[in-house]
Amino acid sequence: MTDSPLHLSLTELADKSGFTARTIRLYISKKLLPPPLKAGREAAYGQVHLDVLHSVKGLKDFGLTLEQIRNQLQEQGVIDPTLPVPVPWLIIQPADDVAVMVRSDVAPWRRNLIDRALVDFVRAVTPKNLGDEPTGE
């Protein structure tokens, strides 16, 4: 008798792994877990999914963040390396000859600090009168 490959539904995978279906979907979206073997309504998960989830649980128990867990699993060859997620950037031009790039997902408190620093920068580099421009000497 041969062993048939393990094919679990999302509910079965959740029951066997101890993670909720929602968490499993999150881990797939965060590239901690490979996508299902078969997609759609009949999504199927295999032994690899169960093994990775057990590894994730062990690493979470050590207090690692999801980013650290993904890096650890990639280093161990448990999951494939992933491309970084693209992040949009804002380009702020505080002066004609200066541009500052800021990630668009920066926390609001940090963006406020950046904006205040840019206001100070503009004041520092803007001549009070056109005749006050430095000559470079």
N, C-alpha and C positions, 0 to 999 in steps of 0.2 A: 504494500500500500504506500503510495507517495503522498507527501505532504502537499496540500494545495496552498497557494499563496494566500496570505492573510488579506482579506478585504473587509474593512470595517466601515460602517456608516459614521457620520459625524457624531451621532448620539452614542454609538458604541465606543468610538475613540475617546469621547469625553468620559464615559463611564470607566473605561480601562485606565485612562491616564490620570484621572483626578482633576482635570482641568475642565472648565465649562466650554461649551461649543463657541460661545462668544470669544473667550480667551484664545481658543484654537484659531479662530478666524483672524483675530488680531495678530497672532504670531505668524500666520501666513502672510498677512499684509506687511508685517515688519521684516519679512524675509528670514525669520528664525526657523521656520518650518517650510518644507517644500509644498508646492500646491498639491491638491489631491491627485491620486493616480488616474481617476476618472472624474470629470467635472460635471456640473449640472445637477439636476434633481437626484440623480443616482450617484452622487459623488462617493468615491471610495478611497479609503486610506489604508496604508499597509503597515508592515512591521517597522519600516524606517520612520514613519511618523510617530509611532509609539516609542521607539528608541530615542528619538530626538526629544520628545516631550519628557521622558524620564531624565535625560541629561539636563534639560532646562530646569526641571524641578530641583535637581541636585545643586545646580549652580545658583539658582535663586535662594536656596537654603543657606548658601555662603554669603548672601547679601549682595550679589552682583546685579548691576542694572541690566536692562535688556540689551543695550549697546555692548556692554562688556560680555554678556552671554553670547551674543552673535559673533563677536570677535573671537572668543574662546572656541566656539564650535567651528568657526572657519579655520582657525589654526590647527585644530585637531582633525580637520578634514571631514567632520561630521556633516556639515552643510557646505554648499558651494559658495565661493566668494561672490558678493553682489556688487553691482555698480552703485556708487553713491546716489542718493535720491537728489534730483535736481532741486535747487532752491532759487527762487527769484530774488533779484537784487534791485534795490533802489539806487539810482545815481543822483546824488545831490550836487549841484554846482554852486558852491558858496561864493565863488569869484570867477571871473572870465577864464582864468588860467588854472583853475583848480576844480577837480571833481572828487567826490568822496562816495565810495560804494558802501552801502549798508544792507545787510540781509533784510528782506521784507518781513521775515517772521521774528525779528528781534522783539524782545519783551517791551511793552509800552514804557516802563520806567527807564529802561536803557535807552530807548529812542529819545525820550525827553532829555536825558543827559547828553546824548550826542547832539541834539538840536541846540541845546544851550551852549555847548562847546563850539559849535559851528557859528553861532551868533558872535561869540567872543572872538573867534578867528576872523570873521568878516570885519569886525571893528578894528582888529589889529592890523589887517592888511589893506584896509581902505584908507587912502589919504584923505585928510580932513578938507584940504583944498587941492585943486589940481596942481598948484605950484609947489606942494609939499612932497611930491614924488621923489623917492631917493634916486640919486644919479648913479649909483653903483660904485662910488668911490670909497 
